[in-house]
Amino acid sequence: MSDVTTIQLDKSVVKALKKIKKYPRQTYNELISHLIELSLNVKMRNQYDEFLHKIQQPKMKELWDNQEDGVWENA
């Protein structure tokens, strides 16, 4: 048998967890594990988005900060 622990949660947290269960008999352990997995996926996606943003910055600066576009401002 695996190690099990008891945690204390506010009643409002338990109520919110009940609302997001996939099915009525889903355990809180399964639900919290799923939430952790979702959180890690979002974190990885955000890191990827930040990486793409950093890569794109020099090219965007090149495209937006050029003399050709500045000529049209005075036309």
MDAnalysis code that builds the backbone (N, CA, C; Angstrom):
import MDAnalysis as mda
import numpy as np

u = mda.Universe.empty(225, n_residues=75, atom_resindex=np.repeat(np.arange(75), 3), trajectory=True)
u.add_TopologyAttr("name", ["N", "CA", "C"] * 75)
u.add_TopologyAttr("resid", np.arange(1, 76))
u.add_TopologyAttr("resname", ["MET", "SER", "ASP", "VAL", "THR", "THR", "ILE", "GLN", "LEU", "ASP", "LYS", "SER", "VAL", "VAL", "LYS", "ALA", "LEU", "LYS", "LYS", "ILE", "LYS", "LYS", "TYR", "PRO", "ARG", "GLN", "THR", "TYR", "ASN", "GLU", "LEU", "ILE", "SER", "HIS", "LEU", "ILE", "GLU", "LEU", "SER", "LEU", "ASN", "VAL", "LYS", "MET", "ARG", "ASN", "GLN", "TYR", "ASP", "GLU", "PHE", "LEU", "HIS", "LYS", "ILE", "GLN", "GLN", "PRO", "LYS", "MET", "LYS", "GLU", "LEU", "TRP", "ASP", "ASN", "GLN", "GLU", "ASP", "GLY", "VAL", "TRP", "GLU", "ASN", "ALA"])
u.atoms.positions = np.array([
    [0.847, -1.190, 0.000],
    [0.000, 0.000, 0.000],
    [0.881, 1.238, 0.000],
    [0.475, 2.249, -0.727],
    [1.270, 3.467, -0.821],
    [1.077, 4.340, 0.422],
    [2.005, 5.269, 0.573],
    [1.895, 6.208, 1.684],
    [0.744, 7.172, 1.415],
    [-0.033, 7.397, 2.432],
    [-1.182, 8.282, 2.313],
    [-1.082, 9.321, 3.413],
    [-1.502, 10.533, 3.117],
    [-1.476, 11.596, 4.105],
    [-2.837, 12.282, 4.149],
    [-3.073, 13.024, 5.167],
    [-4.309, 13.781, 5.309],
    [-3.959, 15.257, 5.193],
    [-4.739, 15.978, 4.401],
    [-4.544, 17.421, 4.289],
    [-5.835, 18.115, 4.673],
    [-5.695, 19.322, 5.148],
    [-6.870, 20.092, 5.524],
    [-7.175, 21.092, 4.423],
    [-8.427, 21.136, 4.017],
    [-8.878, 22.062, 2.988],
    [-10.058, 22.861, 3.501],
    [-10.122, 24.111, 3.092],
    [-11.298, 24.914, 3.421],
    [-12.507, 24.297, 2.738],
    [-13.666, 24.465, 3.362],
    [-14.896, 23.926, 2.769],
    [-15.153, 24.512, 1.385],
    [-14.757, 25.757, 1.165],
    [-14.953, 26.379, -0.145],
    [-14.091, 25.685, -1.209],
    [-12.906, 25.223, -0.820],
    [-12.031, 24.512, -1.755],
    [-12.646, 23.157, -2.101],
    [-13.165, 22.462, -1.103],
    [-13.799, 21.165, -1.333],
    [-15.014, 21.348, -2.256],
    [-15.775, 22.406, -2.018],
    [-16.949, 22.680, -2.851],
    [-16.527, 22.938, -4.303],
    [-15.455, 23.704, -4.486],
    [-14.956, 23.993, -5.833],
    [-14.430, 22.722, -6.502],
    [-13.754, 21.870, -5.738],
    [-13.256, 20.611, -6.293],
    [-14.413, 19.715, -6.734],
    [-15.481, 19.694, -5.952],
    [-16.650, 18.886, -6.322],
    [-17.243, 19.349, -7.645],
    [-17.201, 20.649, -7.901],
    [-17.773, 21.198, -9.127],
    [-16.981, 20.790, -10.372],
    [-15.685, 20.535, -10.226],
    [-14.862, 20.250, -11.414],
    [-14.565, 18.762, -11.600],
    [-15.187, 17.923, -10.779],
    [-14.995, 16.482, -10.959],
    [-15.492, 16.052, -12.332],
    [-14.776, 15.101, -12.962],
    [-15.189, 14.573, -14.264],
    [-16.378, 13.634, -14.115],
    [-16.396, 12.918, -13.029],
    [-17.495, 12.001, -12.751],
    [-17.682, 11.959, -11.242],
    [-18.883, 11.636, -10.765],
    [-19.211, 11.755, -9.334],
    [-18.300, 10.965, -8.393],
    [-17.833, 9.807, -8.814],
    [-17.031, 8.981, -7.907],
    [-15.522, 9.208, -8.055],
    [-15.141, 10.240, -8.789],
    [-13.721, 10.550, -8.944],
    [-13.155, 10.964, -7.585],
    [-12.025, 10.399, -7.236],
    [-11.428, 10.716, -5.933],
    [-10.735, 12.074, -6.000],
    [-10.569, 12.673, -4.838],
    [-9.847, 13.937, -4.787],
    [-8.393, 13.728, -5.203],
    [-7.838, 12.581, -4.894],
    [-6.470, 12.272, -5.306],
    [-6.349, 12.294, -6.839],
    [-7.304, 11.655, -7.524],
    [-7.301, 11.661, -8.997],
    [-7.487, 13.079, -9.529],
    [-8.394, 13.809, -8.924],
    [-8.696, 15.159, -9.364],
    [-7.487, 16.079, -9.191],
    [-6.861, 16.020, -8.042],
    [-5.699, 16.873, -7.784],
    [-4.533, 16.472, -8.678],
    [-4.353, 15.174, -8.911],
    [-3.303, 14.721, -9.833],
    [-3.541, 15.273, -11.224],
    [-4.786, 15.274, -11.663],
    [-5.138, 15.820, -12.977],
    [-4.861, 17.323, -13.030],
    [-5.199, 18.041, -11.974],
    [-4.945, 19.480, -11.921],
    [-3.449, 19.780, -11.968],
    [-2.655, 18.961, -11.305],
    [-1.196, 19.122, -11.340],
    [-0.687, 18.922, -12.764],
    [-1.177, 17.890, -13.424],
    [-0.777, 17.618, -14.807],
    [-1.140, 18.792, -15.720],
    [-2.346, 19.325, -15.559],
    [-2.759, 20.479, -16.358],
    [-1.860, 21.685, -16.095],
    [-1.538, 21.898, -14.851],
    [-0.691, 23.032, -14.481],
    [0.697, 22.906, -15.110],
    [1.255, 21.701, -15.085],
    [2.574, 21.486, -15.684],
    [2.532, 21.686, -17.198],
    [1.452, 21.250, -17.841],
    [1.310, 21.441, -19.285],
    [1.218, 22.919, -19.641],
    [0.480, 23.673, -18.855],
    [0.351, 25.106, -19.098],
    [1.705, 25.786, -18.903],
    [2.421, 25.371, -17.889],
    [3.738, 25.958, -17.622],
    [4.687, 25.685, -18.789],
    [4.671, 24.456, -19.314],
    [5.525, 24.119, -20.445],
    [5.116, 24.923, -21.677],
    [3.814, 25.080, -21.906],
    [3.321, 25.845, -23.050],
    [3.747, 27.304, -22.938],
    [3.667, 27.866, -21.723],
    [4.072, 29.250, -21.518],
    [5.560, 29.428, -21.787],
    [6.365, 28.448, -21.384],
    [7.795, 28.522, -21.649],
    [8.054, 28.497, -23.147],
    [7.303, 27.675, -23.874],
    [7.443, 27.596, -25.318],
    [7.044, 28.922, -25.964],
    [5.936, 29.509, -25.514],
    [5.489, 30.791, -26.052],
    [6.517, 31.888, -25.787],
    [7.103, 31.893, -24.592],
    [8.136, 32.875, -24.270],
    [9.357, 32.678, -25.155],
    [9.721, 31.422, -25.403],
    [10.854, 31.109, -26.263],
    [10.600, 31.649, -27.673],
    [9.404, 31.393, -28.222],
    [9.079, 31.893, -29.555],
    [9.083, 33.416, -29.596],
    [8.563, 34.028, -28.569],
    [8.521, 35.489, -28.504],
    [9.935, 36.066, -28.544],
    [10.849, 35.479, -27.786],
    [12.231, 35.966, -27.758],
    [12.906, 35.794, -29.110],
    [12.610, 34.685, -29.785],
    [13.187, 34.447, -31.104],
    [12.645, 35.450, -32.120],
    [11.374, 35.782, -32.016],
    [10.731, 36.659, -32.987],
    [11.053, 38.138, -32.775],
    [11.483, 38.527, -31.587],
    [11.722, 39.935, -31.294],
    [12.693, 40.604, -32.263],
    [13.862, 40.031, -32.534],
    [14.780, 40.705, -33.466],
    [14.176, 40.906, -34.863],
    [13.476, 39.905, -35.379],
    [12.879, 40.015, -36.707],
    [11.771, 41.065, -36.714],
    [10.953, 41.095, -35.678],
    [9.882, 42.082, -35.607],
    [10.474, 43.493, -35.517],
    [11.545, 43.644, -34.761],
    [12.205, 44.949, -34.664],
    [12.716, 45.359, -36.036],
    [13.304, 44.418, -36.760],
    [13.800, 44.683, -38.109],
    [12.656, 45.105, -39.034],
    [11.525, 44.425, -38.932],
    [10.397, 44.729, -39.812],
    [9.729, 46.061, -39.479],
    [9.630, 46.388, -38.201],
    [8.902, 47.588, -37.804],
    [9.782, 48.830, -37.737],
    [11.063, 48.663, -37.475],
    [11.972, 49.813, -37.359],
    [12.815, 49.938, -38.621],
    [12.188, 50.267, -39.735],
    [12.968, 50.427, -40.962],
    [12.674, 51.789, -41.581],
    [13.595, 52.257, -42.388],
    [13.494, 53.589, -42.989],
    [12.371, 53.687, -44.021],
    [12.100, 52.594, -44.727],
    [11.081, 52.637, -45.773],
    [9.713, 53.019, -45.213],
    [9.381, 52.484, -44.063],
    [8.092, 52.817, -43.468],
    [8.069, 54.253, -42.962],
    [9.203, 54.744, -42.519],
    [9.277, 56.114, -42.023],
    [9.001, 57.124, -43.113],
    [9.335, 56.815, -44.360],
    [9.098, 57.719, -45.479],
    [7.609, 57.972, -45.656],
    [6.785, 56.977, -45.446],
    [5.337, 57.106, -45.649],
    [4.686, 57.999, -44.606],
    [5.327, 58.160, -43.466],
    [4.750, 59.020, -42.422],
    [4.729, 60.480, -42.859],
    [5.665, 60.876, -43.701],
    [5.754, 62.270, -44.141],
    [5.114, 62.501, -45.510],
    [4.463, 61.491, -46.050],
    [3.886, 61.635, -47.405],
    [2.612, 62.432, -47.376],
])
